[in-house]
Amino acid sequence: MARLYVLLFLAQIVLAVCALISCLSAEEGEIRALPRIAWVLIILFFPLLGSIAWFVAGRETAGARPRPAWPMGNGNASRKPARPVAPDDDPEFLRSIEERSRRQDSELFRRWEEDLRRREEDLRRREGEEDRPPA
């Protein structure tokens, strides 16, 4: 008999935790009858009855308020999206970043090569001066 009480107690705790999570994660428009803080206190002070009350009367059911569905695509890629595209999803933006990076890399390599040539010429000039006898 003690095992049954322990099992029922654990079920009550799990139900209360689920109700608290549901209550705290619900948006303001989805909470009915009482403010969120009142529901949280009811669930905490009366775990079994408060949890059942939350699931029955505190939140809107899924069928009560229709949620906007995502627009379904028909595979037509030529159509512009209805909402702004995130930068990392925009192919033009990604191309511009790649092109800019390529230009910056080529400019950096060009400067490095010029610097290397200048240093090599300076080194050759110094070696040539050292080989000549002093006048």
C-alpha positions as CSV (number, residue, x, y, z in Angstrom):
1,M,0.0,0.0,0.0
2,A,2.9,2.3,0.7
3,R,4.2,1.8,-2.8
4,L,0.9,3.0,-4.2
5,Y,1.1,6.2,-2.1
6,V,4.6,6.8,-3.3
7,L,3.6,6.3,-6.9
8,L,0.6,8.6,-6.5
9,F,2.8,11.2,-4.8
10,L,5.3,11.1,-7.7
11,A,2.5,11.3,-10.2
12,Q,1.2,14.4,-8.5
13,I,4.6,16.0,-8.5
14,V,5.1,15.3,-12.2
15,L,1.7,16.7,-13.0
16,A,2.5,19.8,-10.9
17,V,5.8,20.3,-12.6
18,C,4.2,19.9,-16.1
19,A,1.5,22.4,-15.1
20,L,4.1,24.9,-13.9
21,I,6.1,24.6,-17.0
22,S,3.0,25.0,-19.2
23,C,1.8,28.0,-17.2
24,L,5.1,29.8,-17.2
25,S,5.7,29.2,-20.9
26,A,2.2,30.1,-22.0
27,E,1.9,33.5,-23.7
28,E,-0.3,36.2,-22.1
29,G,-3.1,35.6,-24.7
30,E,-3.3,31.9,-23.9
31,I,-4.0,32.3,-20.2
32,R,-7.7,32.4,-19.1
33,A,-9.6,33.3,-16.0
34,L,-6.8,34.4,-13.7
35,P,-3.4,36.2,-14.1
36,R,-0.4,34.0,-14.5
37,I,0.9,34.6,-10.9
38,A,-2.4,33.4,-9.5
39,W,-2.2,30.2,-11.5
40,V,1.4,29.6,-10.4
41,L,0.4,30.1,-6.7
42,I,-2.6,27.8,-7.1
43,I,-0.5,25.1,-8.7
44,L,2.2,25.4,-6.0
45,F,-0.2,25.4,-3.0
46,F,-2.6,22.8,-4.3
47,P,-0.5,20.7,-6.6
48,L,-3.1,18.1,-7.7
49,L,-6.2,20.3,-7.9
50,G,-4.3,23.3,-9.1
51,S,-2.7,21.3,-11.9
52,I,-5.9,19.8,-13.0
53,A,-7.6,23.3,-12.8
54,W,-4.8,24.8,-15.0
55,F,-5.2,22.2,-17.7
56,V,-9.0,22.3,-17.7
57,A,-9.7,26.0,-17.2
58,G,-6.5,28.0,-17.2
59,R,-5.2,27.7,-20.7
60,E,-6.8,27.9,-24.0
61,T,-7.1,24.6,-25.9
62,A,-5.4,24.3,-29.3
63,G,-8.7,24.3,-31.1
64,A,-10.1,27.5,-29.4
65,R,-7.8,29.9,-31.2
66,P,-6.5,29.1,-34.7
67,R,-2.8,29.8,-35.0
68,P,-1.5,31.2,-38.3
69,A,0.0,28.5,-40.4
70,W,3.3,28.8,-42.2
71,P,2.8,29.6,-45.9
72,M,3.1,26.4,-47.8
73,G,5.6,26.6,-50.7
74,N,4.9,25.1,-54.1
75,G,8.5,24.9,-55.1
76,N,8.4,28.1,-57.1
77,A,11.8,29.7,-56.4
78,S,11.2,32.8,-58.5
79,R,8.7,34.1,-56.0
80,K,10.0,36.7,-53.5
81,P,9.5,35.7,-49.9
82,A,6.7,37.5,-48.1
83,R,8.8,38.3,-45.1
84,P,12.4,39.5,-44.8
85,V,15.0,36.7,-45.2
86,A,17.7,36.3,-42.5
87,P,21.2,37.4,-43.8
88,D,22.6,33.9,-43.5
89,D,19.7,32.5,-45.7
90,D,20.0,35.2,-48.4
91,P,22.1,33.9,-51.3
92,E,22.8,37.4,-52.6
93,F,24.1,38.5,-49.2
94,L,26.3,35.4,-48.9
95,R,27.7,36.0,-52.4
96,S,28.5,39.6,-51.6
97,I,30.4,38.5,-48.5
98,E,32.3,35.9,-50.4
99,E,33.2,38.4,-53.2
100,R,34.3,41.0,-50.6
101,S,36.4,38.4,-48.8
102,R,38.0,37.3,-52.1
103,R,38.8,41.0,-53.0
104,Q,40.3,41.6,-49.5
105,D,42.3,38.4,-49.7
106,S,43.7,39.3,-53.2
107,E,44.6,42.8,-52.0
108,L,46.3,41.4,-48.9
109,F,48.3,38.9,-51.0
110,R,49.3,41.7,-53.5
111,R,50.6,43.8,-50.6
112,W,52.5,40.9,-49.2
113,E,54.1,40.1,-52.6
114,E,55.1,43.8,-53.0
115,D,56.6,43.8,-49.5
116,L,58.4,40.6,-50.2
117,R,59.9,41.9,-53.5
118,R,61.0,45.1,-51.8
119,R,62.7,43.2,-49.0
120,E,64.4,40.9,-51.5
121,E,65.7,43.9,-53.5
122,D,66.9,45.6,-50.3
123,L,68.7,42.4,-49.3
124,R,70.3,42.0,-52.7
125,R,71.4,45.7,-52.6
126,R,72.9,45.2,-49.2
127,E,74.7,42.0,-50.2
128,G,76.0,43.9,-53.3
129,E,77.3,46.7,-51.2
130,E,79.1,44.3,-48.8
131,D,80.8,42.5,-51.7
132,R,82.3,45.8,-53.1
133,P,85.7,46.9,-51.6
134,P,85.6,50.2,-49.7
135,A,86.8,53.2,-51.8
